[in-house]
Amino acid sequence: MTLTGRVLKFDEVRGYGFVSPDSGGEDVFLHVNDIEFDKQLLAPGVVVEFEAEKSERGFKASHVRIPGRGELRAEEPRPLPVHLEVAPAAEPVDDLMSDVLTANDFRREVTEAILASAPSVTGAEIRAIRDTLERLAATHGWIG
């Protein structure tokens, strides 16, 4: 059955909260996996519409949405504009030793480093960062 109610509380860290149905009765359990919009929109007092399902512990809300707003999802991350000034390559110093990677090895190493340090970065962002770093490395002779 479809009901409306107001969010009493919602713990974003634990991923659950409770809704007080407008029709009265006991509070309804609300789990983050059952909401159809960005969880950051949940706050005490927000009106939601939901399907009430009876469980062994009481009522549970499913297909939770904000009335009149349709499905709201978090925005997809957008690639950040990347601008990098590339300085001219310095004169090589004979007594310094360094590994020169192939372009493919460099791309693989950079991709792994980006994913390890920022796992939420998108594929498009990885490509933009990697391409910029590859151009920089080529101007300095770091890749062969």
C-alpha positions in Angstrom: 0.0 0.0 0.0 1.3 3.5 -0.9 1.6 5.9 2.0 3.0 9.4 2.7 4.7 10.6 5.8 7.5 12.7 7.2 11.0 11.6 7.9 11.5 11.5 11.7 15.3 10.9 11.5 17.8 9.4 9.1 21.4 8.4 10.0 23.4 8.7 6.7 26.4 6.8 8.2 24.3 3.8 9.3 22.0 4.1 6.3 18.6 3.9 8.0 16.0 6.0 9.7 12.2 6.2 10.4 9.2 7.8 8.8 6.0 8.8 10.6 3.0 7.9 8.4 0.5 10.7 7.8 -2.2 8.1 8.4 -0.9 7.5 11.9 0.2 4.3 13.5 3.6 3.0 14.2 6.8 4.5 12.7 8.0 2.9 9.5 11.6 1.7 9.2 13.5 3.3 6.2 16.7 1.8 4.7 19.0 3.7 2.3 18.7 0.9 -0.3 15.0 1.6 -0.6 15.2 5.3 -1.5 14.9 6.3 -5.1 16.7 9.7 -4.8 19.9 11.2 -3.3 20.1 10.3 0.3 21.4 13.7 1.1 17.9 15.0 0.5 16.6 13.1 3.5 16.2 15.2 6.6 13.7 15.4 9.5 10.4 16.8 8.3 10.9 15.9 4.6 7.7 14.5 3.1 8.1 11.1 1.4 5.9 8.7 -0.4 6.6 5.0 0.0 5.2 1.5 -0.2 4.7 0.0 3.3 5.7 -3.7 3.7 5.0 -5.7 6.8 8.0 -7.5 8.1 8.6 -9.6 11.2 9.9 -6.5 13.0 7.1 -4.1 11.9 6.6 -2.0 8.8 9.4 -1.3 6.4 9.3 1.5 3.7 10.3 0.5 0.1 10.3 2.5 -3.2 10.7 5.7 -1.1 10.4 8.9 -3.2 9.7 12.6 -2.7 6.1 13.3 -4.0 5.9 15.4 -7.2 9.7 15.2 -7.8 9.9 11.9 -9.6 13.1 9.9 -9.2 16.0 12.1 -8.1 19.5 10.7 -8.4 22.8 12.2 -7.4 24.4 14.0 -10.3 27.0 12.1 -12.2 30.4 13.5 -11.5 31.6 15.7 -14.3 35.2 15.8 -15.4 37.1 18.7 -14.0 38.8 21.0 -16.5 42.5 20.4 -16.4 45.0 23.1 -17.4 48.7 22.6 -17.0 51.5 24.8 -18.1 54.3 22.7 -19.4 57.8 24.1 -18.7 60.5 23.5 -21.2 62.7 20.5 -20.4 65.7 21.1 -18.3 69.2 20.2 -19.5 70.0 16.7 -18.6 72.4 16.2 -15.7 74.9 13.5 -16.3 75.2 12.3 -12.7 71.5 11.8 -12.2 70.1 8.4 -13.0 66.4 7.7 -13.5 64.2 5.1 -15.2 62.8 5.9 -18.5 59.4 4.2 -19.0 57.7 3.3 -22.2 54.6 5.4 -22.9 52.4 2.3 -22.2 54.2 1.5 -18.9 53.8 5.2 -17.9 50.1 5.2 -18.6 49.6 2.0 -16.7 51.6 3.3 -13.6 49.7 6.7 -13.7 46.3 5.0 -14.0 47.1 2.7 -11.0 48.3 5.6 -8.9 45.2 7.7 -9.7 42.9 4.8 -8.8 44.8 4.0 -5.6 44.7 7.6 -4.4 41.2 8.7 -5.7 39.0 5.6 -6.3 35.9 7.7 -7.1 37.4 9.5 -10.1 35.6 8.8 -13.4 37.1 7.2 -16.5 37.0 10.6 -18.3 38.8 12.3 -15.4 41.5 9.6 -15.4 42.0 10.0 -19.2 42.3 13.8 -18.8 44.8 13.6 -16.0 46.8 10.8 -17.6 47.0 12.6 -21.0 48.2 15.8 -19.3 50.8 14.0 -17.2 52.0 12.0 -20.3 52.5 15.3 -22.3 54.5 16.7 -19.3 56.6 13.5 -19.0 57.3 13.5 -22.7 58.6 17.1 -22.6 60.9 16.2 -19.7 62.2 13.0 -21.4 60.7 10.8 -18.6 59.2 8.4 -21.1 60.7 6.9 -24.2 
